[in-house]
Amino acid sequence: MFSNTALAEVQCAAAKVACDIANGPIVPCVTPEEIHDHLASRYDFSEPLPLKDVAADVEFMLRKWQVHVTHPRYFGLFNPSVTTASVVADSLVAMYNPQLATWRTSPAANEIERHTLGWLAGKFGLPDNAVSHFTSGGGESNLSAVIVALTHTFPDYGEGGVRQIASQPTIYLTAGAHHGFLKIARMTGLGRCALRTVAMDADLKMDVADLARQVAEDKRSGLAPFMVVATAGTTAAGVIDPLPEVARFCRSQDLWFHVDAAWGGAAVISPRLRSHLDGIGEADSITCDAHKWFSVPMGAGMFFCRHRESVLKAFESEISFMPAKTGAVMDPYTSSAQWSRRFIGLKLFLALAEQGEAGYVRMIEHQVQMGELLRASLEREGWRIVNKTPLPLICFTRDGLITSEFLAALHARQIAWMSEVQLDDGDPVLRACVTSFRTTEKDIEWVVGEMSRICRQEPG
């Protein structure tokens, strides 16, 4: 039983770890050999060791030899600080170890996930009969979208594969889309030549005129356009493609409209931000990751689709050793790429229940405010902002900057973790994304001040 005492201990441990990380270094300095030697000298697995000692050593290694993505000054990729409730959830799941492949095996867990996903599907504007499930991450969700879109568009794909499709199927996306689609093109048998790169406008958004031109040209060439991928919050620059315009074009051409909102999708619950996602409710499928802006531990992807029958056809399976189906309830193993399924959704459910929608809105909008403060502070110190987005992701540079050298100094002084990115074939620029609800105004102002010291070549 997860007693009140045990709950308090987990909450206390989570708070202590968060505090220790916030007051410690962000970037490790370690070689592979150092870690190899540490492990080899302690663990040959020939004799049992006290669990307490091993756990303490593992925590030592994680604390010392890891980029701390939960640090309030980690301004990197979409790896968030995590809510305490979601940590408790992962502990509960590990203890009870429910198997979510079928409804009958884990009724409570499956219904908790369905309830949570239904709430978010409604926020997106999807119909009540939309299908949704938790995934290992955005890669699996996007893979699911392509498989279902192929099944929906080409009736013979499920049985005969791509060789039964008379023409080369083609997918349209910008250079700002996630590179995981390259893997997906290979995994589905389409090949990388199936991906058509659509031009971007001056703000790095999908150019719908170029999309229309390429689709028309490919149809004349005998290809089979079937899917357009719009991104709501690109990894490099936080750009949201023009969703309403892309939706209208897809409807006019009978193309599958997929929105990869792995990071930016959480903005749909914010009164301040949701208008930037107008048009997402027209999507045939949506990817959104709870382990990004919903601030729960990895992995917790989500896949949403308005075409129930196409999902069932894509992942159908009938096996005698599985428990019998329960009425009209959908068994997850028959409607997703996974078979054995962990109770992924509890961490989002528990965090939502504890925070409430209003609490989550405050967390998200706080990060947006910190992003705006970072933009303003950088501009005040002479930096040039080179991207446009309502989301808290800032790409910036200044004359004469050598980004690799600057980042090396930034990381060596443990000021913050940022990254380098190249936008639209231009010179490398710096990229900072606020991913922690624990980031404060003091953090922002101190970081920008220290960055100016580096530029002035003052000693750290």
QUIWO-V914461 format. One line per field, one symbol per residue. ss: DSSP state (H for helix, E for strand, C for the rest). phi: phi as a letter, one per 40 degrees, with the letter a starting at -180 (. if undefined). burial: + if it has 9 or more other C-alpha atoms within 8 Angstrom, else -. A space follows every 10 residues. Layout:
ss=???
phi=???
burial=???
//
This chain:
ss=CCCHHHHHHH HHHHHHHHHH HHCCCCCCCC CHHHHHHHHH HHCCCCCCCC HHHHHHHHHH HHHHCCCCCC CCCECCCCCC CCCHHHHHHH HHHHHHCCCC CCCCCCHHHH HHHHHHHHHH HHHHCCCCCC EEEEECCHHH HHHHHHHHHH HHHCCCHHHH CHHHCCCCEE EEEECCCCCH HHHHHHHCCC CHHHEEEECE CCCCCECHHH HHHHHHHHHH CCCEEEEEEE EECCCCCCCE CCHHHHHHHH HHHCCEEEEE CCCHHHHHHC CCCHHHHCCH HHCCEEEEEC CCCCCCCCCC EEEEECCHHH HHHHHCCCCC CCCCCCCCCC CHHHCCCCCC CCCCCHHHHH HHHHHHHHHH HHHHHHHHHH HHHHHHHHHH CCCEECCCCC CCEEEEECCC CCHHHHHHHH HHCCCCECEE EECCCCCEEE EEECCCCCCC HHHHHHHHHH HHHHHCCCCC
phi=.ccccccccc cccccccccc cccbccbcba bdcccdcdcc cbbbgcbcbc ddcccccccd ccccbacccc ccbcbbccbc cbccdccdcc ccccccfcbc cbcccbdccc cccccccccc dcccgccccc caacbciccc cccdcccccc cccbdccccb gcccccbccb bbaccccccd ccccdcccgc gccccbcccb cccgcdcccc dccccccccc cgcbdaabbb bbhcccbgcb cccccccccc ccbfbcbbbc bdccdccccc dcbcccbdhc ccccabbabc cbccfbccba cabbacbdcc ccccbdabbc ccdccbfccc cdccbaccbc bcccccccdc cccccgdccc cccccccccc ccccdccccc cgcbcbbbac ccbbbaaadg cbdccccdcd cccfcabbbb abbfgccdbc bbbcbbcccb dcdccccccc ccccccgccc
burial=------+--+ +--++--+-- ++--++++-- ----+----- ---------- ---+------ +-+-++-+++ ++++++-+++ ++++++++++ -++----+++ ++++++--++ -+++-+++-- ++++++---+ ++++++++-+ ++++++++++ +----+++-- +---+--+++ +++++++--- ++-+++---+ +--+++-+++ ---+++++-+ ++-++--++- --++++++++ ++++++++++ ++++-++-++ ----++++++ ++++++++++ --++--++++ -+++++++++ +++++++-++ ++++++++-+ +++++----- ----+----+ ++++++-+-- ++++++++++ ++--++---+ +-++++++++ +++++-+++- --+++-+-+- +++++++--- --+--++-++ +--+++++++ +++----+++ +++++++-+- --+++-++-+ ++++------
//
